[in-house]
Amino acid sequence: METVQLPSLNNTIVIPETQKEAFRRDGHTLIRGVLNETEVAAYRDVINHAAYAYNTEKRKLEDRDTYGKAFLQIMNLWVVDAGVKQFTLAKRFAKIAADLLGVENVRLYHDQALYKEPGGGLTPWHQDEYYWPLSTNNTITMWMPLVDIDVNMGMLTFASGSHENGSVKNIEISDESEAALDAYVKEKGYPVTRATTMKAGDATFHYGWTLHNAPGNHSDITREVMTIIYFADGAKVTAPVNENQEADRHRWLGGINPGEPAASELNPVLL
């Protein structure tokens, strides 16, 4: 894999203690300006090229189910593209993730481009960690738009405090999860919050158990978002409790057996 000359992202950003505390209380936080304009422009070109080159979704939007309409989803681009690798393995992002979690080091779970096309549908309520056979609740996702976005484009939306109760239902992203988890959020009275706008290079971070969704994209611009998922170093693989976790065990954890450290070559230590 050839080295691509891109801005270095290995310097770190200091996160105020008050923001760390708010993250651990609410289960999510927004950090402005994680990338500057020059950096995000350079990496947007690289990520877009890779995302569209490796996208396998060829159906028309109207021919897809709810999950398919929510976004184009292209995963682990870092293993096939040198430029994306520099982005995904960046110490700047990993240090923010580790500091928010309050751990010394994190490992990569996987990256994924999530492109919500014009007219794309809602992303139903869900919990990311439903999919992950990991022995820790110290998991976190960075969600970064590569273009300026507002509420009309599918802004990520959180149920604050919902991470505290762990797994709510053994249910994948679907119409069923939208209905069941929406009822749960209302029953529990969780505050539902989202940013009004995000600039390209801003980023949200949320725990794996934080309930979240996103409305559809009602604009004529694709909502280009790149995400990176991290987990605390030292976690072990757990016995899968659903078929999606079993698939993840093989796809993102190298087929490591339950009870063994989650430390395959696809899960490098990032600090």
KEPAGU-127893 format. One line per 10 residues: their letters; for each residue x negated, y, z of N, C-alpha, C. Coordinates in pm, whole numbers, plus 50000, padded with zeros to 5 digits. Each point is the difference from the previous one (the first is absolute). Last residue first. Layout:
KEPAGU-127893
a> X/Y/Z/X/Y/Z/X/Y/Z  ...
//
This chain:
KEPAGU-127893
llvpnlesaa> 50285/50420/51989/49922/50103/50071/49869/49942/50050  50339/49740/49760/49988/50125/49925/49926/50112/50071  50060/49423/49925/49995/50101/50107/49964/50133/49934  50242/49617/49697/49875/50052/50055/50022/50095/50118  50273/49634/49720/50030/50081/50119/49874/50058/50063  50024/49688/49627/50095/50102/49960/50033/50097/50113  49723/49616/50054/49925/50098/49921/50093/50111/49948  50158/49769/50450/49956/49948/49870/49923/50108/49926  50211/49956/50474/49873/50062/49958/49949/49938/49871  50337/49934/50426/50045/50056/49871/49884/50079/49942
pegpnigglw> 49961/49568/50349/49991/50145/49981/50045/50042/49861  50220/49555/50200/49866/50044/49964/49997/50152/49981  50403/49756/50094/49911/49988/50115/49858/50044/49973  50300/49834/49590/50048/50062/50123/49907/49971/50117  49782/49989/49513/50094/49922/50080/50045/50078/50123  49846/50203/49506/49946/49968/50133/50107/49930/50084  50005/50186/49528/50042/49866/50039/49946/49957/50136  49938/50444/49791/49912/49896/49949/50037/49860/50042  50228/50437/50074/49913/49952/50107/49917/49880/49958  50333/50226/49722/49923/50110/50057/49902/49956/50107
rhrdaeqnen> 50281/49683/49747/49967/50107/49905/49906/50104/50058  50172/49620/50257/49916/49955/49888/49951/50117/49915  50289/50087/50359/49884/49929/50057/49905/49956/49890  50420/50189/49885/49899/50099/50037/49875/49933/50055  50370/49728/49904/49943/50052/49876/49890/50101/50029  50240/49839/50364/49917/49892/49945/49935/50045/49869  50307/50288/50199/49876/49996/50077/49908/49890/49949  50425/50026/49810/49920/50115/49959/49869/50007/50077  50329/49673/50104/49926/49967/49879/49915/50116/49950  50094/49957/50525/50086/50005/49883/49914/49976/49876
vpatvkagda> 49810/49994/50428/50137/49977/50045/50101/50017/49887  49433/49866/50070/50105/50077/49932/50139/49961/50049  49547/49983/50296/50081/49907/49920/50114/50077/49935  49560/50280/50104/50102/49926/50074/50076/49906/49907  49484/50256/50029/50113/49961/49916/50097/49921/50086  49679/50372/50228/49999/49865/49944/50122/49979/49911  49678/50453/50184/50129/49931/49987/49980/49861/49940  49651/50333/50053/50016/49904/50109/50132/49926/49995  49945/50498/49799/49902/49893/49994/50015/49910/50123  50416/50286/49813/49888/50006/50093/49909/49879/49983
fyiitmvert> 50278/50182/49579/50031/49937/50128/49874/50000/50087  50243/50260/49519/49888/49962/50087/50052/49922/50121  50147/50199/49463/50042/49937/50125/49876/49950/50075  50141/50388/49596/49899/49906/50050/50047/49950/50136  50210/50274/49518/50002/49961/50140/49884/49906/50030  50206/50396/49621/49904/49894/50026/50000/49970/50149  50353/50249/49612/49951/49985/50137/49902/49884/50005  50322/50333/49651/49878/49919/50004/49948/49996/50143  50471/50113/49734/49939/50017/50132/49884/49903/50010  50219/50223/49542/49969/49879/50075/49936/50036/50134
idshngpanh> 50351/50322/49735/49857/49976/50018/49980/49871/50079  50415/50245/49910/49955/49945/49871/49850/49973/50001  50366/49974/50431/49930/50096/49916/49965/49936/49865  50202/49792/50397/50099/50072/49921/49937/50109/49913  49886/49522/50286/49931/50112/49936/50098/50068/49904  50135/49720/50472/49962/49988/49860/49929/50125/49948  49959/49887/50526/50108/50016/49903/49949/49983/49857  49791/49753/50439/49982/50118/49916/50118/50009/49905  49819/49760/50514/50059/49983/49868/49967/50122/49917  49870/49717/50511/49993/50111/49905/50072/49964/49871
ltwgyhftad> 49835/49833/50548/50103/49993/49896/49992/50123/49911  49593/49770/50283/50085/50119/49991/50100/49985/49886  49638/49688/50127/50136/49972/50046/50092/50122/49992  49530/50014/49872/50064/49894/49922/50142/49969/50041  49790/50499/50070/49980/49864/50050/50074/49898/49912  49837/50476/49791/50103/49941/50087/49960/49859/50041  49848/50512/49739/49952/49874/50055/50110/49945/50089  49938/50388/49564/50063/49951/50122/49932/49870/50040  49805/50435/49693/50027/49858/50023/50079/49979/50128  49800/50376/49570/50052/49979/50136/50026/49851/50020
gakmttartv> 49871/50130/49576/49887/49991/50093/50039/50007/50145  50319/50224/49653/49909/49892/49959/49878/50002/50092  50426/50204/50218/49909/50033/49892/49920/49874/49962  50507/50042/50223/49862/49957/50020/49919/50041/49878  50514/50126/50265/49908/49996/49887/49868/49939/50044  50364/49977/50290/50072/50065/49892/49918/49999/49872  49966/49618/50396/49949/50129/49958/50090/50057/49891  50210/49668/50363/49911/49994/49886/49952/50141/49970  50310/49663/50387/49928/50119/49960/49919/49976/49874  50386/49815/50395/49957/49970/49864/49938/50127/49942
pygkekvyad> 50098/49785/50524/49995/50118/49913/49944/49959/49862  50264/49645/50311/49866/50049/49967/50010/50128/49916  50351/49696/50218/49990/50145/50008/49862/50055/49971  50214/49537/50006/49896/50037/50096/49985/50151/50015  50311/49824/49686/50035/49945/50132/49901/50045/50107  49914/50108/49548/50110/50081/50055/50039/49953/50139  49677/49751/49767/49946/50133/50028/50107/50089/50064  50134/49574/49849/49914/49990/50119/49946/50137/50039  50243/49959/49598/50090/49986/50115/49921/49996/50131  49755/50000/49607/50065/50130/50015/50095/49997/50120
laaesedsie> 49800/49599/49872/49909/50085/50075/50052/50143/50013  50252/49676/49754/49981/49952/50137/49913/50095/50081  50080/50094/49533/50123/50004/50079/49976/49965/50147  49634/49976/49698/50050/50138/50007/50123/50008/50089  49822/49576/49898/49920/50071/50101/50046/50144/50015  50207/49741/49667/50035/49949/50133/49921/50072/50108  49905/50082/49547/50126/50063/50037/50041/49958/50141  49489/49956/49941/50114/49957/49920/50121/50086/50034  49480/49824/50183/50056/50121/49939/50108/49961/49901  49922/49643/50385/49917/50068/49902/50070/50125/49946
inkvsgnehs> 50030/49728/50496/50073/50036/49879/49911/50080/49906  50061/49821/50507/49914/49928/49906/50063/50015/49860  50049/50362/50415/50065/49888/49932/49900/49937/49904  49842/50307/50329/50144/50015/50021/50076/49881/49940  49472/50089/50204/50084/49948/49892/50148/50011/50035  49728/50318/50296/49945/49894/49916/50097/49957/49892  50043/50365/50337/50071/49873/50020/49950/49887/49911  49827/50457/49983/49985/49952/50137/50063/49863/50023  50013/50284/49593/49892/49901/50008/49992/49935/50137  50300/50367/49881/50051/49865/49970/49892/49892/50006
gsaftlmgmn> 49977/50503/50053/50005/49916/50119/50039/49856/49974  50143/50351/49637/49898/50026/50102/50023/49915/50124  50109/49938/49477/50079/49993/50122/49902/50009/50116  49926/50192/49472/49968/49914/50113/50108/50004/50108  49859/50097/49433/50089/50038/50109/49986/49899/50113  49766/50197/49495/50002/49896/50102/50069/50052/50126  50118/50187/49505/49912/50026/50115/50012/49888/50103  50166/50100/49507/49983/49875/50073/49903/50013/50115  50156/50355/49697/49916/49906/49926/49979/49868/50073  50232/50417/50147/50073/49947/49884/49924/49890/49927
vdidvlpmwm> 49827/50256/50378/50100/49902/50042/50078/49939/49883  49513/50172/49884/50099/50055/50093/50107/49894/50025  49440/50050/49804/50134/49941/50002/50090/50074/50098  49492/50005/49692/50085/50068/50097/50140/49939/49995  49609/49677/49866/50061/50121/49945/50079/50066/50111  49787/49607/50095/49896/50052/49910/50048/50120/49922  50136/49760/50508/50041/50040/49865/49883/50059/49923  49995/49638/50420/49950/50126/49947/50054/50029/49861  50005/49678/50478/50089/50023/49885/49968/50137/49946  49795/49589/50361/49987/50136/49948/50079/50010/49871
titnntslpw> 50047/49647/50439/50001/50027/49857/49979/50148/49974  49906/49598/50416/50033/50136/49960/49990/50014/49849  49976/49660/50492/49998/50004/49854/50051/50137/49958  49949/49728/50455/49917/50112/49956/49977/49992/49849  50225/49669/50265/50090/50108/49964/49923/50125/49958  49843/49456/49966/49990/50130/50066/50112/50092/49956  49872/49546/49831/50022/49986/50144/49996/50133/50075  50161/49849/49472/49887/50050/50077/50035/50003/50149  50218/49910/49506/49974/49900/50103/49875/50034/50082  50378/50300/49698/49859/49981/50032/49980/49897/50112
yyedqhwptl> 50419/50205/49798/49928/49926/49897/49863/49948/50043  50292/50276/50275/50077/49879/49968/49921/49910/49905  49862/50444/50113/49933/49886/50066/50083/49872/49992  50154/50432/49826/49891/49941/49922/49948/49871/50062  50503/50189/50031/49880/50004/50082/49890/49929/49922  50482/50275/49834/49924/49876/50020/49887/50026/50100  50444/50236/49678/49939/49990/50132/49926/49866/50011  50061/50154/49498/50082/49969/50118/49920/50003/50131  49945/50289/49545/49923/49893/50064/50073/49967/50129  50230/50219/49539/49953/50011/50138/49908/49884/50036
gggpekylaq> 50022/50114/49479/50095/49990/50109/49937/50015/50137  49867/50227/49498/49976/49883/50085/50088/50003/50123  49954/50344/49649/50118/49916/50004/49984/49875/50084  49557/50189/49841/50120/50083/49994/50125/49912/49990  49602/49749/50229/50024/50065/49872/50119/50095/50007  49628/49815/50361/50145/50007/49986/50033/50083/49877  49560/49712/50192/50041/50106/49908/50151/49994/49981  49572/49812/50312/50147/49997/50004/50052/50118/49919  49518/49684/50093/50060/50118/49939/50151/49980/50001  49628/49770/50341/50106/49986/49901/50043/50137/49949
dhylrvnevg> 49603/49675/50321/50052/50127/49951/50118/49972/49908  49821/49699/50444/49995/50019/49855/50042/50142/49966  49794/49841/50420/50096/49895/49965/50019/49999/49849  49566/50177/50316/50096/50021/49893/50094/49881/49991  49759/50156/50466/49976/49926/49877/50108/50036/49898  49775/50272/50459/50111/49940/49927/49948/49922/49880  49819/50212/50523/49981/49971/49857/50125/49937/49942  49977/50176/50452/49866/50035/49954/49985/49983/49849  50472/50141/50239/49912/49883/49994/49866/50043/49941  50442/50244/50053/49922/49993/50123/49911/49878/50006
lldaaikafr> 50318/50187/49651/50030/49874/50071/49929/49993/50135  49915/50371/49721/50142/50001/50034/50039/49876/50079  49560/50026/49834/50022/50097/50107/50146/50004/50041  49875/49727/49633/49947/49947/50125/50028/50094/50117  50120/50146/49566/50081/49885/50040/49955/49946/50135  49742/50340/49804/50129/50053/50045/50086/49886/50052  49602/49874/49803/49976/50062/50131/50128/50062/50055  50005/49817/49564/49991/49894/50100/49979/50057/50140  50002/50292/49621/50134/49946/50029/49994/49899/50114  49590/50178/49855/50085/50109/50048/50137/49948/50041
kaltfqkvga> 49674/49716/49789/49989/50010/50145/50090/50112/50055  50082/49708/49537/49951/50127/50054/50000/50003/50152  50140/49660/49649/49904/49969/50106/49946/50126/50068  50317/50029/49638/50057/49908/50098/49905/49972/50117  49855/50277/49629/50112/50059/50072/50045/49909/50114  49670/49846/49706/49945/50109/50080/50109/50068/50083  50133/49666/49697/49926/49941/50112/49941/50109/50088  50206/50115/49594/50098/49975/50107/49931/49940/50121  49732/50059/49625/50040/50129/50054/50100/49985/50113  49854/49616/49760/49893/50055/50084/50039/50133/50063
dvvwlnmiql> 50321/49576/49864/49961/50130/49948/49901/50067/50094  50209/49569/50082/49989/49997/49853/49951/50132/49942  50093/49908/50472/49917/49886/49958/49978/49996/49850  50278/50332/50223/49859/50019/50035/49911/49885/49952  50487/50021/49969/49928/50057/49887/49851/50016/50029  50414/49794/50243/49858/49964/50004/49924/50045/49876  50520/50027/49919/49925/49977/50123/49855/49960/49976  50480/50260/49808/49881/49937/49945/49898/49990/50113  50546/50130/49877/49913/49962/50112/49882/49921/49943  50443/50356/49871/49899/49912/49943/49899/49975/50111
fakgytdrde> 50502/50120/50151/49869/50049/49958/49928/49896/49915  50476/49987/50134/49944/50090/50102/49866/50059/49955  50270/49660/49768/50032/50139/49966/49930/50099/50093  49962/49529/50072/49933/50038/49876/50025/50143/49960  50225/49819/50376/49856/50007/50027/49927/50048/49876  50461/49919/49953/49974/50116/50086/49852/50018/50027  50082/49738/49558/50076/49998/50124/49960/50120/50085  49975/50013/49448/49932/49952/50120/50095/49996/50120  50077/50173/49540/50003/49854/50001/49939/49941/50127  50013/50474/49882/50137/49954/50024/50012/49848/50008
lkrketnyay> 49580/50218/49895/50042/50030/50136/50137/49940/50031  49705/49753/49635/50058/50132/50011/50053/50019/50142  49594/49659/49931/50144/50013/49984/50042/50147/50003  49549/49814/50074/50032/50042/49863/50150/50018/49978  49574/49944/50390/50145/50019/49989/50034/50057/49863  49550/49917/50182/50061/49885/49931/50151/50013/49984  49513/50318/50072/50142/49986/50028/50059/49886/49919  49540/50177/49979/50028/49873/50068/50147/49983/50041  49832/50395/49772/49934/49890/49930/50039/49865/50058  50148/50402/50203/50075/49971/49878/49937/49887/49920
aahnivdrya> 49783/50138/50397/50137/49959/50032/50077/49963/49874  49556/50181/49966/50003/49861/50047/50143/49952/50022  49938/50450/49875/49950/49913/49893/50009/49854/50042  50107/50325/50323/50101/49989/49895/49957/49905/49890  49689/50101/50337/50107/49913/50050/50110/49983/49896  49641/50298/49902/49951/49863/50012/50113/49904/50040  50091/50464/49984/49973/49949/49866/49959/49853/50004  50056/50223/50410/50129/49977/49933/49978/49942/49861  49629/50143/50257/50046/49865/50031/50137/49971/49939  49809/50433/49939/49908/49899/49949/50052/49859/50023
avetenlvgr> 50242/50363/50179/50007/50002/49854/49911/49891/49941  49992/50074/50466/50121/49931/49959/50014/49998/49849  49630/50234/50188/49993/49856/50027/50124/49928/49948  49986/50471/49972/49901/49939/49911/49996/49850/50017  50275/50252/50293/50052/50000/49863/49904/49932/49902  49962/49833/50501/50016/50133/49944/50040/49990/49853  50113/49641/50413/49917/50026/49882/50020/50145/49957  50203/49910/50381/49903/49891/50016/49905/50000/49880  50385/50317/50135/49868/50025/49943/49897/49892/50026  50411/49993/50330/49987/50082/49879/49854/50003/49953
ilthgdrrfa> 50311/49637/50287/49875/50075/50006/49983/50072/49867  50410/49740/50315/49960/50059/49872/49874/50081/50022  50247/49548/50267/49954/50138/50002/49962/50043/49860  50251/49573/50345/49961/50055/49870/49948/50142/50020  50170/49731/50357/49975/49892/49905/49960/50048/49863  50106/50226/50448/50100/50001/49893/49983/49884/49901  49697/50057/50379/50137/50014/50051/50104/49980/49890  49540/50001/49895/50028/49881/50080/50140/50004/50061  49848/50375/49748/50007/49881/49916/50039/49877/50080  49916/50398/50231/50128/50006/49929/50019/49880/49910
ekqtepivit> 49587/50051/50219/50106/49968/50097/50136/50000/49933  49634/50136/49743/49989/49856/50031/50112/49958/50095  49960/50452/49911/50057/49930/49885/49990/49849/50019  49809/50283/50325/50146/50016/50003/50065/49926/49883  49527/50025/50030/50057/49904/50094/50152/50008/50004  49735/50143/49550/50024/50050/50137/50064/49893/50088  49668/49898/49588/50143/50005/50025/50022/50049/50143  49584/50036/49610/50035/49989/50142/50151/50019/50016  49699/49797/49574/50086/50110/50043/50035/49978/50147  49567/49824/49645/50117/49974/50083/50070/50129/50041
nnlsplqvte> 49687/49791/49554/49996/50086/50119/50130/49983/50077  49928/49778/49584/49946/49931/50117/49972/50091/50118  50151/50025/49506/50105/50012/50102/49955/49934/50129  49785/50225/49500/49988/49909/50114/50110/50028/50101  50041/50091/49460/49969/50062/50128/49992/49897/50112  49881/49808/49531/50117/50068/50053/49962/50068/50130  49795/49669/49590/49963/50125/50067/50125/50080/50036  49923/49450/49953/50065/50114/49937/49963/50126/50078  49782/49473/49926/50026/50112/50089/50058/50116/49921  50062/49469/49864/49916/50117/49986/50039/50109/50100
m> 50037/49446/50017/50085/50119/50000/49911/50125/50000
//
